[in-house]
C-alpha cells in the first residue's frame, strides 16, 4: 500500500505553491494583454494560473493589494533592472547610449506602460508613474552630470531624453509609419544621442 502511494506521488509530483510574485506577474500580463487595469480580476487570474481564489487570498487581502504588488513589480523590472544592466557600461556616454538603445525600439512597443499611462486617474497607478518618472529622470540626470554638465542643465537634458523616449513609444504604438525604418533606426537613435549631448 505504502509503495503504491509513493509511486503515485512520483507519477503526480506536487505542484509548486504560487507566490505573491506569480500573482503580480500574472496581473501585469493581464494589463499588457487586456489593455488596462480593468483586466486585473481575481477569478480570471486564478484560471490563468490554474489555481483557486484561495491562493489569491493567501497572499493578498484584496484586489487593491494585488494592484500595488503588480505596480511594484513593474517598477522593479522596467526601471531598476534596466538601470542595473546599463550600469555595466564603462562610462556615462556609453551608459546613456545603451539606455536609449534598450528602451527605444525600431518597431513595436510594450503596451504595458502605455496602458498604465492611460490609467493615471487611478491613484495607485498615478503614484507608481510618479515614482518611476522621478527615478528615471534622476538617473538620466546623473549621466549628464557625469558627462560634465552643471546640475540644472543635466536635469533639463534628462527631461528632454525622457520626453524623447515617451514620444517615441507613443508614436510606435499609435502611428508607427511615422518612425524611421529598421535600417534607418541606428542613425535616428545616434542623432538623438548627439542632440542630447549638444552635438546635433
Secondary structure, DSSP 8 states (H G I E B T S, - for coil): -HHHHHHHHHHS-------HHHHHHHHHHHHHHHTSGGG--HHHHHHHTT--HHHHHHH-SSHHHHHHHHHHHHHIIIIIHHHHHHTTSSSHHHHHHHHHHHH--SS---HHHHHHHTTTTSHHHHHHHHHHHHHHHHHHHHHHHHTT--HHHHHHHHHHHHHHHHHHHHHHHH-GGGS--HHHHHHHHHHHHHHHTT--
